[in-house]
Amino acid sequence: MASRENPLVRLLPAALGLACATLLTISLVTCSGVADRALSDWVPSNEYGERAFESYTLASEDADAAPTLHVTPPDWVIGVATEGSTKDEPNRSLTHLTYTFATGNVVLTYASDDVDEFLAWQLDEDTIITSHLFGGRYTNIVVGSPSQATWGGHDVSWGSYSFDDEYGRHNTCYVSAAALSEGQVLAIVATEEDIKDNQPFLDETTLASIWEGVVW
């Protein structure tokens, strides 16, 4: 299988704050087909600390291959960050959106892939170990079996895994994907960090609520 970027790596700007998120935005603009636009036209990612709009749109750089998605975050989302939005369309994101909730993050992103192969790769223990900072020091990795569901009218493949990080904190991750068009999938990856008293917020119901807010 061809190598692919794990959407989880897109969560790093949230942890590093506004400065790194701004640099990521500049990098995305420079590397994309819209590099000729004035930098002042682009709005850098916020710090994921606010939810400025009721709904958002998510577009692909390859508009011919993937539709524009209309997205309404669940009520429990407290912050939303866009990438590649403009001053005229601040609630429009290019390539991916990031949600923040009280104990974690959710990334919605386009991927050029087959749904089943994408999910199998995400739920592979070697991928899990190498996809996280200090991954080799993670312990107690538990990977669930892939499942299918219909959420928001979409046929979704999903699965989950959990691990203890290098500080002994329990973490969980839900990965999911649905076909948008031939060769294009929407991937939604939700992670929750430092779970207290073995009482995670993320589960099948919360993952379903994300998908139920996505329309195409």
C-alpha positions in Angstrom: 0.0 0.0 0.0 1.3 3.4 -0.8 2.3 5.5 2.2 -0.1 8.1 3.3 -0.2 10.9 5.8 -2.0 10.0 9.1 -4.7 12.7 9.8 -3.7 12.5 13.4 -0.6 14.5 12.7 -2.8 17.4 11.8 -3.7 17.6 15.5 -0.2 18.9 16.4 -1.0 22.6 15.7 -3.7 22.5 18.3 -1.1 21.5 20.9 1.5 23.9 19.8 -0.8 27.0 19.8 -1.5 29.8 17.4 2.1 30.4 16.3 2.6 26.9 14.9 -0.9 26.9 13.4 -0.2 30.1 11.5 3.0 28.6 10.2 1.1 25.5 9.1 -1.4 27.7 7.3 1.3 29.5 5.4 2.9 26.2 4.5 -0.4 24.8 3.2 -1.0 28.0 1.1 2.5 27.9 -0.3 2.4 24.2 -1.2 -1.1 24.3 -2.7 -2.4 25.4 -6.1 -3.5 28.7 -4.5 0.0 30.0 -3.8 -0.4 32.9 -6.1 -3.1 34.5 -3.8 -1.9 37.3 -1.5 -1.1 36.1 1.9 -3.2 38.9 3.4 -6.3 37.3 1.9 -5.9 34.2 4.1 -7.1 33.8 7.6 -4.7 31.7 9.9 -6.1 29.0 12.1 -7.4 30.2 15.5 -6.5 28.6 18.8 -9.5 26.3 18.6 -10.9 28.1 21.6 -14.1 29.4 20.1 -16.9 28.4 17.9 -17.6 31.4 15.7 -20.2 29.9 13.4 -23.2 27.5 13.6 -22.1 25.6 10.5 -19.0 25.3 8.2 -18.1 24.0 4.8 -15.2 21.7 4.0 -13.9 21.7 0.5 -11.1 19.8 -1.3 -8.3 21.2 -3.3 -9.4 18.8 -6.0 -12.9 20.1 -6.4 -13.6 17.9 -9.4 -12.9 14.8 -7.4 -14.7 15.6 -4.1 -17.9 17.5 -3.2 -18.1 20.5 -0.8 -19.3 19.3 2.6 -21.7 21.2 4.8 -20.8 20.5 8.4 -22.6 21.4 11.7 -20.5 20.4 14.7 -22.2 18.7 17.6 -23.3 20.8 20.6 -20.4 19.5 22.7 -17.8 21.0 20.3 -16.4 24.2 21.9 -13.9 25.3 19.3 -13.5 25.0 15.5 -10.5 25.8 13.5 -10.4 26.1 9.7 -7.5 25.9 7.2 -7.3 28.0 4.1 -10.4 30.1 4.8 -10.6 33.6 3.4 -11.9 36.9 4.9 -14.9 36.6 2.6 -15.7 33.0 3.7 -14.2 32.6 7.2 -16.4 29.5 7.9 -15.1 27.7 4.8 -12.2 25.3 5.3 -9.9 23.8 2.7 -8.7 20.2 3.1 -9.5 19.8 6.9 -11.4 21.1 9.9 -10.4 20.7 13.5 -12.9 20.5 16.4 -12.0 20.9 20.1 -14.0 19.5 22.9 -13.3 19.5 26.7 -10.9 16.5 26.6 -9.7 16.2 23.1 -9.9 17.0 19.4 -11.6 15.8 16.2 -10.1 16.2 12.7 -12.3 16.0 9.6 -10.1 15.7 6.5 -10.1 14.5 2.9 -8.0 11.5 2.0 -7.2 9.9 -1.4 -7.8 6.3 -0.5 -10.0 3.2 -0.3 -12.2 3.3 2.9 -11.3 -0.3 4.0 -7.6 0.1 3.3 -7.6 3.4 5.1 -9.3 2.0 8.2 -7.0 -1.1 8.2 -4.0 1.1 8.1 -5.2 3.3 10.9 -6.0 0.3 13.1 -2.7 -1.4 12.5 -0.6 -1.5 15.7 2.6 -0.5 13.9 0.8 2.6 12.5 -0.5 3.5 16.0 3.0 3.3 17.5 4.8 5.3 14.8 2.0 7.9 14.4 2.3 9.4 17.8 5.1 11.4 19.4 7.1 9.1 21.7 4.9 6.3 20.2 7.5 3.6 21.0 7.0 4.3 24.7 3.3 3.8 24.6 1.9 0.7 26.4 -1.3 -1.3 26.8 -2.3 -0.7 23.2 -5.8 -2.2 22.6 -7.2 -2.2 19.1 -10.9 -2.8 18.3 -12.3 -4.6 15.3 -13.5 -2.6 12.3 -17.2 -2.0 12.2 -19.8 -0.5 9.8 -22.7 1.8 10.5 -25.0 4.2 8.7 -24.8 7.7 10.3 -26.4 10.7 8.8 -27.3 8.7 5.7 -23.6 7.8 5.1 -22.1 4.3 5.0 -19.3 4.7 7.6 -16.5 2.3 8.4 -15.0 2.9 11.9 -12.9 1.5 14.7 -11.1 2.5 17.8 -8.0 1.9 19.8 -6.6 2.9 23.2 -3.2 3.2 24.8 -1.4 4.5 27.9 1.1 7.2 27.0 4.7 7.6 28.3 3.3 9.3 31.5 0.8 6.5 32.2 -2.2 8.5 31.1 -5.0 6.7 29.3 -5.9 7.8 25.8 -8.4 6.7 23.2 -8.9 7.3 19.5 -11.8 6.7 17.1 -11.1 6.5 13.4 -13.7 6.5 10.7 -14.1 7.0 7.0 -16.8 7.1 4.2 -16.5 7.3 0.5 -17.2 10.7 -1.1 -16.4 9.8 -4.7 -14.2 7.5 -6.5 -10.8 7.6 -4.8 -11.8 10.3 -2.3 -12.9 9.6 1.3 -13.8 11.7 4.3 -11.8 10.7 7.3 -12.9 11.7 10.8 -10.4 11.0 13.6 -11.3 11.8 17.2 -8.9 11.6 20.1 -9.3 11.9 23.8 -6.4 12.4 26.1 -5.7 11.8 29.8 -8.9 10.0 30.5 -9.8 10.2 34.2 -11.3 7.3 36.2 -11.7 5.2 33.1 -14.6 7.3 32.1 -14.0 8.3 28.4 -16.3 10.8 26.7 -15.7 9.4 23.2 -17.8 6.4 22.2 -19.8 5.1 19.3 -22.6 7.6 20.1 -20.4 10.6 20.1 -18.7 9.5 16.9 -22.1 9.1 15.3 -23.1 12.6 16.3 -20.2 14.0 14.3 -21.2 12.1 11.1 -24.8 13.1 11.5 -23.8 16.8 11.2 -22.1 16.2 7.8 -24.1 16.7 4.6 -23.0 16.2 0.9 
